[in-house]
Amino acid sequence: MTNIILLCNQGLSTSALVKKMESIIQEDNLSVRVEAHAIDTAQVSAKDADIILLGPQIRYKLNAVKELFPKKPVQVIDMADYGMMNGRAVVEKALKELE
């Protein structure tokens, strides 16, 4: 099971994106779990992540999260994908990074 963790300011703004991603995961029958959490909980909430995705609004925290998790891929979600709630693109880009 692949664990994708999305981080944002409060863990709320990514909730809609998580629902879109879950629909794609179910539709494509992927072995993936996705969760959204507040950036302040990253040290605990992202410890079991295979990949960590940051909401574009906290892109300035990228280096800090990479320092917390130097062995995990950490990326900022594309602003267009985030704005359009393109769950398919976000899932595909995350899985491609893990190949």
MODELLER restraints for C-alpha pairs under 7 A, 6 or more apart:
rsr = mdl.restraints
at = mdl.atoms
rsr.add(forms.Gaussian(group=physical.xy_distance, feature=features.Distance(at['CA:1:A'], at['CA:31:A']), mean=5.00, stdev=0.5))
rsr.add(forms.Gaussian(group=physical.xy_distance, feature=features.Distance(at['CA:1:A'], at['CA:32:A']), mean=5.35, stdev=0.5))
rsr.add(forms.Gaussian(group=physical.xy_distance, feature=features.Distance(at['CA:1:A'], at['CA:33:A']), mean=6.90, stdev=0.5))
rsr.add(forms.Gaussian(group=physical.xy_distance, feature=features.Distance(at['CA:2:A'], at['CA:31:A']), mean=6.29, stdev=0.5))
rsr.add(forms.Gaussian(group=physical.xy_distance, feature=features.Distance(at['CA:2:A'], at['CA:32:A']), mean=4.57, stdev=0.5))
rsr.add(forms.Gaussian(group=physical.xy_distance, feature=features.Distance(at['CA:2:A'], at['CA:33:A']), mean=6.10, stdev=0.5))
rsr.add(forms.Gaussian(group=physical.xy_distance, feature=features.Distance(at['CA:2:A'], at['CA:50:A']), mean=6.16, stdev=0.5))
rsr.add(forms.Gaussian(group=physical.xy_distance, feature=features.Distance(at['CA:3:A'], at['CA:32:A']), mean=5.93, stdev=0.5))
rsr.add(forms.Gaussian(group=physical.xy_distance, feature=features.Distance(at['CA:3:A'], at['CA:33:A']), mean=4.94, stdev=0.5))
rsr.add(forms.Gaussian(group=physical.xy_distance, feature=features.Distance(at['CA:3:A'], at['CA:34:A']), mean=5.97, stdev=0.5))
rsr.add(forms.Gaussian(group=physical.xy_distance, feature=features.Distance(at['CA:3:A'], at['CA:49:A']), mean=4.94, stdev=0.5))
rsr.add(forms.Gaussian(group=physical.xy_distance, feature=features.Distance(at['CA:3:A'], at['CA:50:A']), mean=5.15, stdev=0.5))
rsr.add(forms.Gaussian(group=physical.xy_distance, feature=features.Distance(at['CA:3:A'], at['CA:51:A']), mean=6.79, stdev=0.5))
rsr.add(forms.Gaussian(group=physical.xy_distance, feature=features.Distance(at['CA:4:A'], at['CA:33:A']), mean=6.13, stdev=0.5))
rsr.add(forms.Gaussian(group=physical.xy_distance, feature=features.Distance(at['CA:4:A'], at['CA:34:A']), mean=4.71, stdev=0.5))
rsr.add(forms.Gaussian(group=physical.xy_distance, feature=features.Distance(at['CA:4:A'], at['CA:35:A']), mean=6.61, stdev=0.5))
rsr.add(forms.Gaussian(group=physical.xy_distance, feature=features.Distance(at['CA:4:A'], at['CA:49:A']), mean=5.71, stdev=0.5))
rsr.add(forms.Gaussian(group=physical.xy_distance, feature=features.Distance(at['CA:4:A'], at['CA:50:A']), mean=6.07, stdev=0.5))
rsr.add(forms.Gaussian(group=physical.xy_distance, feature=features.Distance(at['CA:4:A'], at['CA:51:A']), mean=5.25, stdev=0.5))
rsr.add(forms.Gaussian(group=physical.xy_distance, feature=features.Distance(at['CA:4:A'], at['CA:52:A']), mean=6.04, stdev=0.5))
rsr.add(forms.Gaussian(group=physical.xy_distance, feature=features.Distance(at['CA:5:A'], at['CA:34:A']), mean=5.77, stdev=0.5))
rsr.add(forms.Gaussian(group=physical.xy_distance, feature=features.Distance(at['CA:5:A'], at['CA:35:A']), mean=5.14, stdev=0.5))
rsr.add(forms.Gaussian(group=physical.xy_distance, feature=features.Distance(at['CA:5:A'], at['CA:36:A']), mean=5.90, stdev=0.5))
rsr.add(forms.Gaussian(group=physical.xy_distance, feature=features.Distance(at['CA:5:A'], at['CA:46:A']), mean=6.15, stdev=0.5))
rsr.add(forms.Gaussian(group=physical.xy_distance, feature=features.Distance(at['CA:5:A'], at['CA:49:A']), mean=5.85, stdev=0.5))
rsr.add(forms.Gaussian(group=physical.xy_distance, feature=features.Distance(at['CA:5:A'], at['CA:51:A']), mean=6.49, stdev=0.5))
rsr.add(forms.Gaussian(group=physical.xy_distance, feature=features.Distance(at['CA:5:A'], at['CA:52:A']), mean=4.93, stdev=0.5))
rsr.add(forms.Gaussian(group=physical.xy_distance, feature=features.Distance(at['CA:5:A'], at['CA:53:A']), mean=6.10, stdev=0.5))
rsr.add(forms.Gaussian(group=physical.xy_distance, feature=features.Distance(at['CA:6:A'], at['CA:35:A']), mean=6.10, stdev=0.5))
rsr.add(forms.Gaussian(group=physical.xy_distance, feature=features.Distance(at['CA:6:A'], at['CA:36:A']), mean=4.59, stdev=0.5))
rsr.add(forms.Gaussian(group=physical.xy_distance, feature=features.Distance(at['CA:6:A'], at['CA:37:A']), mean=6.27, stdev=0.5))
rsr.add(forms.Gaussian(group=physical.xy_distance, feature=features.Distance(at['CA:6:A'], at['CA:52:A']), mean=5.95, stdev=0.5))
rsr.add(forms.Gaussian(group=physical.xy_distance, feature=features.Distance(at['CA:6:A'], at['CA:53:A']), mean=4.69, stdev=0.5))
rsr.add(forms.Gaussian(group=physical.xy_distance, feature=features.Distance(at['CA:6:A'], at['CA:54:A']), mean=5.69, stdev=0.5))
rsr.add(forms.Gaussian(group=physical.xy_distance, feature=features.Distance(at['CA:7:A'], at['CA:36:A']), mean=5.78, stdev=0.5))
rsr.add(forms.Gaussian(group=physical.xy_distance, feature=features.Distance(at['CA:7:A'], at['CA:37:A']), mean=5.08, stdev=0.5))
rsr.add(forms.Gaussian(group=physical.xy_distance, feature=features.Distance(at['CA:7:A'], at['CA:38:A']), mean=5.51, stdev=0.5))
rsr.add(forms.Gaussian(group=physical.xy_distance, feature=features.Distance(at['CA:7:A'], at['CA:39:A']), mean=5.19, stdev=0.5))
rsr.add(forms.Gaussian(group=physical.xy_distance, feature=features.Distance(at['CA:7:A'], at['CA:53:A']), mean=6.19, stdev=0.5))
rsr.add(forms.Gaussian(group=physical.xy_distance, feature=features.Distance(at['CA:7:A'], at['CA:54:A']), mean=4.86, stdev=0.5))
rsr.add(forms.Gaussian(group=physical.xy_distance, feature=features.Distance(at['CA:7:A'], at['CA:55:A']), mean=6.10, stdev=0.5))
rsr.add(forms.Gaussian(group=physical.xy_distance, feature=features.Distance(at['CA:8:A'], at['CA:14:A']), mean=6.73, stdev=0.5))
rsr.add(forms.Gaussian(group=physical.xy_distance, feature=features.Distance(at['CA:8:A'], at['CA:37:A']), mean=6.59, stdev=0.5))
rsr.add(forms.Gaussian(group=physical.xy_distance, feature=features.Distance(at['CA:8:A'], at['CA:38:A']), mean=5.23, stdev=0.5))
rsr.add(forms.Gaussian(group=physical.xy_distance, feature=features.Distance(at['CA:8:A'], at['CA:39:A']), mean=5.39, stdev=0.5))
rsr.add(forms.Gaussian(group=physical.xy_distance, feature=features.Distance(at['CA:8:A'], at['CA:54:A']), mean=6.08, stdev=0.5))
rsr.add(forms.Gaussian(group=physical.xy_distance, feature=features.Distance(at['CA:8:A'], at['CA:55:A']), mean=5.10, stdev=0.5))
rsr.add(forms.Gaussian(group=physical.xy_distance, feature=features.Distance(at['CA:8:A'], at['CA:58:A']), mean=6.28, stdev=0.5))
rsr.add(forms.Gaussian(group=physical.xy_distance, feature=features.Distance(at['CA:9:A'], at['CA:38:A']), mean=5.27, stdev=0.5))
rsr.add(forms.Gaussian(group=physical.xy_distance, feature=features.Distance(at['CA:9:A'], at['CA:39:A']), mean=5.63, stdev=0.5))
rsr.add(forms.Gaussian(group=physical.xy_distance, feature=features.Distance(at['CA:9:A'], at['CA:58:A']), mean=6.90, stdev=0.5))
rsr.add(forms.Gaussian(group=physical.xy_distance, feature=features.Distance(at['CA:10:A'], at['CA:37:A']), mean=6.84, stdev=0.5))
rsr.add(forms.Gaussian(group=physical.xy_distance, feature=features.Distance(at['CA:10:A'], at['CA:38:A']), mean=4.31, stdev=0.5))
rsr.add(forms.Gaussian(group=physical.xy_distance, feature=features.Distance(at['CA:10:A'], at['CA:39:A']), mean=6.96, stdev=0.5))
rsr.add(forms.Gaussian(group=physical.xy_distance, feature=features.Distance(at['CA:11:A'], at['CA:36:A']), mean=5.33, stdev=0.5))
rsr.add(forms.Gaussian(group=physical.xy_distance, feature=features.Distance(at['CA:11:A'], at['CA:37:A']), mean=4.13, stdev=0.5))
rsr.add(forms.Gaussian(group=physical.xy_distance, feature=features.Distance(at['CA:11:A'], at['CA:38:A']), mean=4.11, stdev=0.5))
rsr.add(forms.Gaussian(group=physical.xy_distance, feature=features.Distance(at['CA:14:A'], at['CA:36:A']), mean=6.10, stdev=0.5))
rsr.add(forms.Gaussian(group=physical.xy_distance, feature=features.Distance(at['CA:15:A'], at['CA:36:A']), mean=6.24, stdev=0.5))
rsr.add(forms.Gaussian(group=physical.xy_distance, feature=features.Distance(at['CA:17:A'], at['CA:85:A']), mean=5.34, stdev=0.5))
rsr.add(forms.Gaussian(group=physical.xy_distance, feature=features.Distance(at['CA:17:A'], at['CA:87:A']), mean=6.05, stdev=0.5))
rsr.add(forms.Gaussian(group=physical.xy_distance, feature=features.Distance(at['CA:18:A'], at['CA:34:A']), mean=6.57, stdev=0.5))
rsr.add(forms.Gaussian(group=physical.xy_distance, feature=features.Distance(at['CA:18:A'], at['CA:35:A']), mean=6.61, stdev=0.5))
rsr.add(forms.Gaussian(group=physical.xy_distance, feature=features.Distance(at['CA:18:A'], at['CA:36:A']), mean=6.84, stdev=0.5))
rsr.add(forms.Gaussian(group=physical.xy_distance, feature=features.Distance(at['CA:20:A'], at['CA:85:A']), mean=6.93, stdev=0.5))
rsr.add(forms.Gaussian(group=physical.xy_distance, feature=features.Distance(at['CA:20:A'], at['CA:87:A']), mean=4.84, stdev=0.5))
rsr.add(forms.Gaussian(group=physical.xy_distance, feature=features.Distance(at['CA:21:A'], at['CA:87:A']), mean=4.24, stdev=0.5))
rsr.add(forms.Gaussian(group=physical.xy_distance, feature=features.Distance(at['CA:21:A'], at['CA:88:A']), mean=6.26, stdev=0.5))
rsr.add(forms.Gaussian(group=physical.xy_distance, feature=features.Distance(at['CA:21:A'], at['CA:91:A']), mean=6.37, stdev=0.5))
rsr.add(forms.Gaussian(group=physical.xy_distance, feature=features.Distance(at['CA:24:A'], at['CA:87:A']), mean=6.78, stdev=0.5))
rsr.add(forms.Gaussian(group=physical.xy_distance, feature=features.Distance(at['CA:24:A'], at['CA:88:A']), mean=5.95, stdev=0.5))
rsr.add(forms.Gaussian(group=physical.xy_distance, feature=features.Distance(at['CA:25:A'], at['CA:32:A']), mean=6.63, stdev=0.5))
rsr.add(forms.Gaussian(group=physical.xy_distance, feature=features.Distance(at['CA:37:A'], at['CA:45:A']), mean=6.82, stdev=0.5))
rsr.add(forms.Gaussian(group=physical.xy_distance, feature=features.Distance(at['CA:50:A'], at['CA:72:A']), mean=6.46, stdev=0.5))
rsr.add(forms.Gaussian(group=physical.xy_distance, feature=features.Distance(at['CA:51:A'], at['CA:72:A']), mean=6.01, stdev=0.5))
rsr.add(forms.Gaussian(group=physical.xy_distance, feature=features.Distance(at['CA:51:A'], at['CA:73:A']), mean=5.13, stdev=0.5))
rsr.add(forms.Gaussian(group=physical.xy_distance, feature=features.Distance(at['CA:51:A'], at['CA:74:A']), mean=6.02, stdev=0.5))
rsr.add(forms.Gaussian(group=physical.xy_distance, feature=features.Distance(at['CA:52:A'], at['CA:73:A']), mean=6.35, stdev=0.5))
rsr.add(forms.Gaussian(group=physical.xy_distance, feature=features.Distance(at['CA:52:A'], at['CA:74:A']), mean=4.73, stdev=0.5))
rsr.add(forms.Gaussian(group=physical.xy_distance, feature=features.Distance(at['CA:52:A'], at['CA:75:A']), mean=6.41, stdev=0.5))
rsr.add(forms.Gaussian(group=physical.xy_distance, feature=features.Distance(at['CA:53:A'], at['CA:74:A']), mean=5.84, stdev=0.5))
rsr.add(forms.Gaussian(group=physical.xy_distance, feature=features.Distance(at['CA:53:A'], at['CA:75:A']), mean=4.98, stdev=0.5))
rsr.add(forms.Gaussian(group=physical.xy_distance, feature=features.Distance(at['CA:53:A'], at['CA:76:A']), mean=5.51, stdev=0.5))
rsr.add(forms.Gaussian(group=physical.xy_distance, feature=features.Distance(at['CA:53:A'], at['CA:77:A']), mean=6.01, stdev=0.5))
rsr.add(forms.Gaussian(group=physical.xy_distance, feature=features.Distance(at['CA:54:A'], at['CA:75:A']), mean=6.15, stdev=0.5))
rsr.add(forms.Gaussian(group=physical.xy_distance, feature=features.Distance(at['CA:54:A'], at['CA:76:A']), mean=4.58, stdev=0.5))
rsr.add(forms.Gaussian(group=physical.xy_distance, feature=features.Distance(at['CA:54:A'], at['CA:77:A']), mean=5.84, stdev=0.5))
rsr.add(forms.Gaussian(group=physical.xy_distance, feature=features.Distance(at['CA:55:A'], at['CA:76:A']), mean=6.10, stdev=0.5))
rsr.add(forms.Gaussian(group=physical.xy_distance, feature=features.Distance(at['CA:55:A'], at['CA:77:A']), mean=5.63, stdev=0.5))
rsr.add(forms.Gaussian(group=physical.xy_distance, feature=features.Distance(at['CA:56:A'], at['CA:76:A']), mean=5.92, stdev=0.5))
rsr.add(forms.Gaussian(group=physical.xy_distance, feature=features.Distance(at['CA:56:A'], at['CA:77:A']), mean=5.86, stdev=0.5))
rsr.add(forms.Gaussian(group=physical.xy_distance, feature=features.Distance(at['CA:56:A'], at['CA:78:A']), mean=6.88, stdev=0.5))
rsr.add(forms.Gaussian(group=physical.xy_distance, feature=features.Distance(at['CA:56:A'], at['CA:79:A']), mean=5.77, stdev=0.5))
rsr.add(forms.Gaussian(group=physical.xy_distance, feature=features.Distance(at['CA:59:A'], at['CA:76:A']), mean=5.98, stdev=0.5))
rsr.add(forms.Gaussian(group=physical.xy_distance, feature=features.Distance(at['CA:66:A'], at['CA:74:A']), mean=6.21, stdev=0.5))
rsr.add(forms.Gaussian(group=physical.xy_distance, feature=features.Distance(at['CA:77:A'], at['CA:90:A']), mean=6.98, stdev=0.5))
rsr.add(forms.Gaussian(group=physical.xy_distance, feature=features.Distance(at['CA:81:A'], at['CA:89:A']), mean=6.64, stdev=0.5))
rsr.add(forms.Gaussian(group=physical.xy_distance, feature=features.Distance(at['CA:81:A'], at['CA:90:A']), mean=6.79, stdev=0.5))
